[in-house]
Amino acid sequence: MHPLGRCVFYFLNLTVLACTLIAQQAAKQPSPAKPPTPAHIDAGTITNGVYRNSSFGFTCKIPFGWVDRTHEMSNTDDDASKGIVLLATFERPPEAKGDTVNSAVVIAAESVSRYPGLQNAEHYFGPLTELTKSKEFTVVNPPYDFPVGTKALMRGDFSKDLGKLVMRQSTLVMMQKGFVVSFTFIGGTEDEVDELVEGLSFTTQSRPPAHK
């Protein structure tokens, strides 16, 4: 598999893992130790229902009552460059059955240096689209420019028929500080996904005062 394909495959598997019986089975296992994170990358913190990451300069609101499964979804070997799960949070525990789509927010980062050929965020959607289709997702909207405040990102929208339900998924991608950062939002309706996306914001770094 092409290195870029491995990058997307890793992240896509996180998304699929969050919404299938595989996730339900994995969640029953003992919680693994927190995986390593590069010293120069902030793993982020959750305070008062808001996830904050200073390295990439963003915050993400977590709906009240959602459960955090970041550690369980994380890569546990010593090679953190394979992927850093910054946040994995769900409307209900993945092992809990329900009659609605288990909405989720999954944010991950990987080093661009491991994947020759990844030149911009749009390139990420080539193999991502191929793999989502292999998982029976349908492309609703191909990648398009999607600014969040003053931050430029690319967004792609997908859906998957679950019988009586439809899973909606939107993935936003940016490249920053030598990492490709992916934000995936999952819900049962477009409005629900859009509401989750609206919880994402980027901090504006103030400029130092000009010398007179």
C-alpha positions as CSV (number, residue, x, y, z in Angstrom):
1,M,0.0,0.0,0.0
2,H,1.2,3.5,-0.8
3,P,2.5,5.3,2.4
4,L,-0.2,8.0,2.0
5,G,-2.8,5.2,1.8
6,R,-1.5,3.8,5.1
7,C,-1.9,7.3,6.6
8,V,-5.6,7.5,5.6
9,F,-6.2,3.8,6.3
10,Y,-5.1,4.3,9.9
11,F,-7.4,7.3,10.5
12,L,-10.3,5.7,8.6
13,N,-10.0,2.6,10.7
14,L,-10.4,4.9,13.8
15,T,-13.6,6.2,12.4
16,V,-15.0,2.8,11.4
17,L,-13.9,1.5,14.8
18,A,-16.0,4.1,16.5
19,C,-19.2,3.1,14.8
20,T,-19.1,-0.7,14.4
21,L,-19.2,-3.8,16.5
22,I,-15.4,-3.9,16.4
23,A,-15.5,-0.7,18.5
24,Q,-17.9,-2.3,20.9
25,Q,-15.7,-5.3,21.4
26,A,-12.5,-3.2,21.8
27,A,-14.1,-1.0,24.4
28,K,-14.6,-4.0,26.6
29,Q,-10.9,-4.5,26.9
30,P,-8.9,-3.0,29.8
31,S,-7.9,0.6,29.1
32,P,-4.4,0.8,27.7
33,A,-1.8,3.1,29.0
34,K,-1.6,6.6,27.5
35,P,0.4,6.3,24.2
36,P,3.5,8.4,23.7
37,T,3.2,11.9,22.2
38,P,6.1,13.8,20.6
39,A,7.5,16.3,23.1
40,H,6.8,19.3,20.9
41,I,3.1,18.3,20.4
42,D,0.4,19.1,23.0
43,A,-1.9,16.2,23.6
44,G,-4.5,18.6,24.6
45,T,-6.8,19.0,27.6
46,I,-10.6,18.9,28.3
47,T,-11.9,21.6,30.6
48,N,-15.6,22.4,31.2
49,G,-16.6,20.4,28.1
50,V,-14.1,22.0,25.8
51,Y,-11.0,20.3,24.3
52,R,-8.1,22.6,23.8
53,N,-4.9,22.0,21.9
54,S,-2.2,24.7,22.0
55,S,0.1,23.1,19.5
56,F,-2.4,23.4,16.6
57,G,-4.2,26.3,18.1
58,F,-7.8,25.0,18.2
59,T,-10.6,24.2,20.6
60,C,-13.5,21.8,20.1
61,K,-16.7,21.8,22.1
62,I,-17.9,18.4,23.5
63,P,-21.6,18.0,24.0
64,F,-22.7,17.5,27.6
65,G,-22.7,13.9,28.7
66,W,-20.5,12.5,26.0
67,V,-17.8,10.0,26.9
68,D,-14.1,10.3,26.2
69,R,-12.5,7.2,24.7
70,T,-9.2,8.9,23.5
71,H,-6.9,6.5,25.3
72,E,-8.8,3.4,24.2
73,M,-8.6,4.6,20.5
74,S,-4.9,5.5,20.7
75,N,-1.9,3.8,19.1
76,T,-0.1,2.1,22.0
77,D,3.3,1.3,20.5
78,D,6.3,3.4,20.8
79,D,6.2,5.0,17.4
80,A,3.9,8.0,17.9
81,S,4.6,9.2,14.4
82,K,2.2,6.4,13.2
83,G,-0.6,8.6,14.5
84,I,-1.7,10.6,17.5
85,V,-5.3,10.4,18.5
86,L,-5.9,13.8,20.0
87,L,-9.5,13.3,20.8
88,A,-12.1,10.5,20.5
89,T,-15.4,11.3,22.1
90,F,-18.9,9.7,21.7
91,E,-22.5,10.4,22.5
92,R,-22.7,7.1,24.3
93,P,-20.1,4.4,25.2
94,P,-19.3,2.4,22.0
95,E,-20.2,-0.8,23.8
96,A,-23.7,0.5,24.6
97,K,-26.3,-0.5,22.1
98,G,-28.8,2.1,20.8
99,D,-31.4,2.8,18.2
100,T,-29.6,5.9,16.9
101,V,-26.3,6.6,15.3
102,N,-23.6,6.9,18.0
103,S,-22.4,10.5,17.2
104,A,-18.7,11.1,17.6
105,V,-15.8,13.5,17.2
106,V,-12.4,12.0,16.3
107,I,-9.4,14.2,15.9
108,A,-6.0,12.7,14.9
109,A,-2.6,13.9,13.7
110,E,0.3,12.3,11.8
111,S,3.7,13.4,10.7
112,V,3.7,14.5,7.1
113,S,7.4,13.4,6.8
114,R,6.3,9.7,6.8
115,Y,4.2,10.1,3.7
116,P,5.9,11.2,0.5
117,G,3.4,12.7,-1.9
118,L,1.2,14.4,0.6
119,Q,1.6,17.9,-0.6
120,N,-1.6,19.5,0.6
121,A,-4.8,18.8,2.5
122,E,-6.8,18.1,-0.7
123,H,-4.5,15.2,-1.6
124,Y,-5.6,13.5,1.6
125,F,-9.0,13.0,0.2
126,G,-7.9,10.9,-2.8
127,P,-7.1,7.7,-0.8
128,L,-9.6,8.7,1.9
129,T,-12.5,8.6,-0.6
130,E,-11.3,5.3,-2.1
131,L,-11.2,3.7,1.4
132,T,-14.5,5.2,2.5
133,K,-16.2,3.7,-0.6
134,S,-14.6,0.4,0.3
135,K,-16.4,0.6,3.6
136,E,-19.7,1.3,1.8
137,F,-19.7,5.0,2.4
138,T,-21.1,7.3,-0.4
139,V,-19.5,10.6,-1.3
140,V,-22.0,13.3,-0.6
141,N,-19.7,16.2,-1.3
142,P,-16.2,15.9,-2.7
143,P,-13.5,17.9,-1.0
144,Y,-14.0,21.7,-0.9
145,D,-12.6,24.7,0.8
146,F,-14.1,25.1,4.2
147,P,-12.8,28.0,6.3
148,V,-13.3,27.9,10.1
149,G,-13.0,31.5,11.1
150,T,-9.8,32.7,9.4
151,K,-8.4,29.1,9.2
152,A,-8.4,27.4,5.8
153,L,-9.3,23.7,5.8
154,M,-10.6,21.2,3.3
155,R,-13.8,19.3,3.9
156,G,-15.4,16.2,2.5
157,D,-18.8,14.8,3.3
158,F,-19.9,11.1,3.3
159,S,-22.8,9.0,4.3
160,K,-23.5,5.3,5.0
161,D,-26.8,3.4,4.9
162,L,-27.3,1.4,8.1
163,G,-30.7,0.1,7.2
164,K,-33.2,2.2,9.2
165,L,-30.5,4.8,9.9
166,V,-28.0,6.8,7.9
167,M,-24.6,7.7,9.2
168,R,-23.4,11.1,8.2
169,Q,-19.7,11.8,8.3
170,S,-17.7,15.0,7.6
171,T,-14.0,15.1,7.7
172,L,-12.0,18.4,7.8
173,V,-8.3,18.4,7.1
174,M,-5.4,20.8,7.5
175,M,-1.6,20.6,7.4
176,Q,0.3,22.4,10.1
177,K,3.7,22.2,11.8
178,G,4.7,19.2,9.7
179,F,1.5,17.3,10.6
180,V,-1.7,16.4,8.8
181,V,-4.5,17.0,11.2
182,S,-7.9,15.4,10.6
183,F,-11.2,16.3,12.3
184,T,-14.0,13.8,11.7
185,F,-17.6,14.5,12.9
186,I,-20.2,11.7,12.8
187,G,-24.0,12.1,13.4
188,G,-27.4,10.8,12.3
189,T,-28.4,14.0,10.3
190,E,-26.6,16.7,8.4
191,D,-27.8,19.3,10.9
192,E,-26.3,17.3,13.8
193,V,-23.0,17.0,12.0
194,D,-23.0,20.7,11.2
195,E,-23.7,21.5,14.8
196,L,-20.7,19.5,15.9
197,V,-18.5,21.2,13.3
198,E,-19.6,24.6,14.6
199,G,-18.0,23.6,17.9
200,L,-14.6,23.7,16.3
201,S,-12.7,27.0,16.4
202,F,-9.2,28.3,16.0
203,T,-7.4,30.7,18.2
204,T,-6.1,33.9,16.7
205,Q,-2.6,34.6,17.7
206,S,-2.1,38.2,18.5
207,R,0.7,40.0,16.7
208,P,3.5,41.7,18.8
209,P,3.1,45.5,19.0
210,A,5.0,47.3,16.3
211,H,8.1,49.1,17.3
212,K,7.9,52.9,17.0
